Amino acid sequence: MKFLIKIFILFSFFSVFAQDIKKDSVVVKVDSLYREDQFYFNFSYGNLQKIPKDLNQIKFSPAISVGFLRDFPLNKNRTFALAIGLGYAATTYNHNLYQYKSVDVSGNETREYEILSEDIFYQKNKQSLHYLEIPFEIRWRNSTFASHKFWRIYTGFKVSYLFFDKYKFVNDIQTIVIKNNPDFNKLHYGCYISAGWTTWNAYVYYGLNSIFKSAKIDGQDIKMNTLNIGLQFYIL
């Protein structure tokens, strides 16, 4: 009889243990449907490309971007995915490209551009650009539902809409402010890649079209685009 009681207790234990495993397996099945929906933030250096002769960037030209990305996994392990998002981006360029307004013989206001020589003193000469952006990403990561520590390579294409811009020049004689300059391209687009471990990711963006639409120096079009290099952070 004691032997039978022991056998009964043993089978009861295994039965409870099996039920726990079954419950855990159900949890795994549900939790495995996770998405990498994320807020993102990046901080980078805006390096102007295809610049006119004698144009130089002065000091540091910071760029920031912040927004949200919706994740759409493509495979069972959810290691491959697409993502689309919405965000805000701002870049400030400190350079020696001088801007001012002039009026032609017909009374139409235009904007003129010159390169400031080194012997001209000024306290400030900067251009600020503010965009709404829509990033589209192709994603690879070796993450699991149980851990947010993983390697990732996210590459994508970004379309940005310029909704506000401001140029400011300051020296001892005058202060010039130009807002919403129509010479800028309203739509800007480019490719980027973000790769790294967990929160820390290297970030590179290359603009495919010019920042300016119709600006000229000495009759030559200004066709500058931008290369941004920095860090991108993803936060669940």
C-alpha positions as CSV (number, residue, x, y, z in Angstrom):
1,M,0.0,0.0,0.0
2,K,2.8,2.5,0.9
3,F,4.4,1.6,-2.5
4,L,1.2,2.5,-4.3
5,I,0.9,5.8,-2.4
6,K,4.4,6.7,-3.4
7,I,3.7,5.9,-7.0
8,F,0.5,8.0,-6.9
9,I,2.4,11.0,-5.4
10,L,5.1,10.6,-8.0
11,F,2.7,10.6,-10.8
12,S,0.8,13.6,-9.3
13,F,4.1,15.5,-9.2
14,F,4.9,14.8,-12.9
15,S,1.3,15.7,-13.8
16,V,1.6,19.1,-12.2
17,F,5.1,19.6,-13.7
18,A,3.7,18.7,-17.2
19,Q,0.9,21.2,-16.7
20,D,3.4,23.9,-15.8
21,I,5.4,23.2,-19.0
22,K,2.2,23.3,-21.0
23,K,1.3,26.7,-19.5
24,D,4.8,27.9,-20.2
25,S,4.6,26.8,-23.8
26,V,1.4,28.7,-24.3
27,V,3.0,31.8,-22.8
28,V,6.0,31.4,-25.2
29,K,3.6,31.0,-28.2
30,V,1.8,34.3,-27.2
31,D,4.9,36.3,-26.4
32,S,6.6,35.2,-29.5
33,L,4.3,37.5,-31.4
34,Y,6.3,40.6,-30.3
35,R,7.2,43.5,-32.6
36,E,10.1,45.9,-32.5
37,D,7.8,49.0,-32.5
38,Q,10.2,51.6,-31.3
39,F,10.8,55.3,-30.7
40,Y,14.1,56.4,-32.3
41,F,16.5,59.2,-31.7
42,N,19.7,60.1,-33.5
43,F,22.4,62.7,-33.2
44,S,24.8,63.3,-36.0
45,Y,27.2,65.6,-37.7
46,G,25.9,67.2,-40.9
47,N,28.7,67.2,-43.5
48,L,27.9,69.2,-46.7
49,Q,28.8,67.5,-50.0
50,K,29.3,69.0,-53.5
51,I,30.1,72.4,-52.0
52,P,31.0,75.4,-54.0
53,K,34.6,76.5,-54.2
54,D,35.9,78.2,-51.0
55,L,32.8,77.3,-49.0
56,N,33.7,75.9,-45.5
57,Q,31.8,74.6,-42.6
58,I,32.6,76.4,-39.4
59,K,32.4,75.0,-35.9
60,F,30.1,72.0,-35.5
61,S,26.9,71.4,-37.6
62,P,24.6,69.3,-35.4
63,A,21.6,67.3,-36.7
64,I,19.0,65.5,-34.6
65,S,16.0,63.3,-35.5
66,V,13.3,61.8,-33.3
67,G,10.2,59.7,-34.1
68,F,8.3,56.4,-34.0
69,L,8.6,53.3,-36.2
70,R,6.0,50.6,-36.6
71,D,7.5,47.1,-37.1
72,F,6.1,44.4,-39.5
73,P,7.9,41.1,-39.1
74,L,8.3,39.0,-42.3
75,N,9.4,35.5,-40.9
76,K,8.4,33.1,-38.1
77,N,11.4,34.0,-36.0
78,R,10.7,37.7,-36.5
79,T,14.3,38.4,-37.3
80,F,13.5,40.0,-40.6
81,A,11.0,42.9,-40.8
82,L,9.9,46.0,-42.5
83,A,9.2,49.3,-40.7
84,I,7.6,52.6,-41.5
85,G,7.6,55.7,-39.2
86,L,7.0,59.4,-38.7
87,G,9.4,61.8,-37.2
88,Y,10.9,65.3,-36.9
89,A,14.4,66.3,-37.9
90,A,16.5,69.4,-37.5
91,T,19.9,70.4,-38.8
92,T,22.0,73.5,-38.2
93,Y,24.8,74.3,-40.6
94,N,27.5,76.7,-39.5
95,H,29.3,77.9,-42.6
96,N,30.6,80.9,-44.6
97,L,27.8,81.1,-47.1
98,Y,26.4,84.6,-46.8
99,Q,22.8,85.3,-47.7
100,Y,20.9,88.5,-48.2
101,K,17.9,90.0,-49.9
102,S,17.9,92.3,-52.9
103,V,15.3,94.0,-55.1
104,D,15.5,93.9,-58.9
105,V,14.5,96.7,-61.3
106,S,10.9,95.3,-61.4
107,G,10.6,95.5,-57.7
108,N,10.8,91.7,-57.1
109,E,12.6,90.5,-54.0
110,T,15.4,87.9,-54.6
111,R,18.0,86.3,-52.4
112,E,21.7,86.6,-53.2
113,Y,24.5,84.3,-52.0
114,E,28.2,84.9,-51.5
115,I,31.2,83.2,-49.9
116,L,32.5,85.2,-47.0
117,S,36.3,85.7,-47.1
118,E,38.5,84.9,-44.1
119,D,39.1,88.6,-43.4
120,I,35.4,89.4,-42.8
121,F,34.5,89.3,-39.1
122,Y,31.1,88.0,-37.9
123,Q,29.8,86.4,-34.8
124,K,27.2,84.1,-36.4
125,N,26.4,82.8,-39.8
126,K,24.1,79.7,-39.6
127,Q,21.3,78.0,-41.4
128,S,18.6,75.9,-39.6
129,L,16.4,73.4,-41.4
130,H,13.3,71.7,-39.9
131,Y,11.7,68.7,-41.5
132,L,8.9,66.2,-41.0
133,E,10.3,62.9,-42.1
134,I,8.9,59.5,-43.1
135,P,11.5,56.7,-42.8
136,F,11.0,53.2,-44.4
137,E,13.3,50.5,-43.1
138,I,14.3,46.9,-44.1
139,R,15.4,45.2,-40.8
140,W,17.5,42.3,-39.7
141,R,18.1,41.4,-36.0
142,N,18.9,38.3,-34.0
143,S,16.5,39.2,-31.2
144,T,14.0,37.0,-29.3
145,F,10.8,37.8,-27.4
146,A,12.7,37.2,-24.1
147,S,15.7,39.5,-24.7
148,H,16.2,43.0,-26.0
149,K,19.9,42.7,-26.2
150,F,20.8,41.8,-29.8
151,W,22.6,42.8,-33.0
152,R,20.8,44.7,-35.6
153,I,21.3,46.1,-39.2
154,Y,18.5,48.4,-40.3
155,T,18.8,50.1,-43.6
156,G,16.2,52.3,-45.3
157,F,15.0,55.3,-47.3
158,K,13.8,58.5,-45.9
159,V,11.6,61.3,-47.4
160,S,11.6,64.6,-45.6
161,Y,9.4,67.7,-46.0
162,L,10.9,71.1,-45.1
163,F,8.3,73.0,-43.1
164,F,10.5,75.8,-41.7
165,D,13.9,77.2,-42.3
166,K,15.8,80.1,-40.8
167,Y,19.1,81.8,-41.8
168,K,20.8,84.3,-39.4
169,F,23.9,86.4,-39.9
170,V,25.2,88.6,-37.1
171,N,28.2,91.0,-37.0
172,D,28.9,94.3,-35.4
173,I,27.1,96.3,-38.0
174,Q,23.9,94.3,-38.9
175,T,21.7,91.3,-38.2
176,I,20.1,89.5,-41.1
177,V,17.3,87.0,-40.7
178,I,15.7,85.1,-43.6
179,K,12.9,82.7,-43.0
180,N,11.1,80.2,-45.2
181,N,13.5,80.8,-48.1
182,P,11.8,79.5,-51.4
183,D,15.2,78.7,-52.8
184,F,15.3,75.5,-50.7
185,N,13.9,72.2,-51.9
186,K,10.7,71.4,-49.9
187,L,11.2,67.6,-50.4
188,H,14.4,66.0,-49.5
189,Y,15.2,62.3,-49.7
190,G,18.1,59.9,-49.1
191,C,19.3,56.5,-47.9
192,Y,20.6,55.5,-44.5
193,I,21.9,52.6,-42.5
194,S,21.8,52.0,-38.7
195,A,23.8,49.1,-37.2
196,G,24.9,48.1,-33.7
197,W,24.3,46.3,-30.5
198,T,21.1,46.9,-28.4
199,T,20.6,50.7,-27.8
200,W,23.9,51.9,-29.4
201,N,24.0,52.0,-33.2
202,A,26.2,53.7,-35.7
203,Y,24.2,55.8,-38.2
204,V,25.0,57.1,-41.7
205,Y,22.6,59.0,-43.9
206,Y,23.3,60.3,-47.5
207,G,21.0,62.8,-49.1
208,L,20.2,62.0,-52.8
209,N,19.0,65.4,-53.8
210,S,20.2,69.0,-53.3
211,I,19.3,71.1,-50.3
212,F,18.9,74.1,-52.6
213,K,16.5,74.3,-55.5
214,S,17.4,77.5,-57.2
215,A,20.2,79.2,-55.4
216,K,23.3,80.4,-57.4
217,I,26.8,81.8,-56.7
218,D,28.2,83.8,-59.6
219,G,25.7,82.3,-61.9
220,Q,26.5,78.7,-60.9
221,D,23.8,76.5,-59.2
222,I,24.4,75.5,-55.6
223,K,23.9,71.7,-55.6
224,M,24.9,70.8,-52.1
225,N,23.6,67.6,-50.5
226,T,24.4,66.2,-47.0
227,L,26.2,63.3,-45.4
228,N,25.2,62.7,-41.8
229,I,27.3,60.5,-39.5
230,G,26.5,59.8,-35.9
231,L,24.6,57.5,-33.5
232,Q,21.0,56.2,-33.5
233,F,19.1,55.0,-30.5
234,Y,16.1,52.7,-30.5
235,I,13.8,52.7,-27.4
236,L,10.9,50.2,-27.0
